[in-house]
Amino acid sequence: MEMKKHVTVIAALRIGFGVLGLVIAAFLFVAIVGGGLISGDRDAIAITGVVGTAIAGFLGVFSVPYLIAGAGLLRFKPWARMLNLILAALDLANVPIGTLLGLYTFWVLLQDDADKLFS
């Protein structure tokens, strides 16, 4: 039963980070593109439109796998375990919070009890 709690915590953290990434993407899009629109300069509008869309798109694309991985973990899908392990490996480079999340994910999902939950 305790392993289910750990898996649920990881799922909640993944979903939370995914939502946070999407919120930040939306905020940056509005701030960057809005700054260009406020200026009224055609060149500034064009540049900030491209830059804002690129940054928001980049953040959005990298946030969606977190949402998918978290939702899959809540349903104890075997593919979600593998996806979370891949994301955990990528998280290790994101010091300090990502490193902690990555290590916690490895610790939980590589235990034998987790094997039973996802089989």
Buried (B, 14 or more C-beta within 10 A) or exposed (E): EEBEEBBBBBBEBBBEBBBEBBEBBEEBBEEBBEBBBEEEEEEBBEEBBEBBEEBBEEBBEBBEBBBBBBBBBBEBBEEBBBBBBEBBEEBBEEEEEBBBBBEBBBEBBEEEEBEEBBE
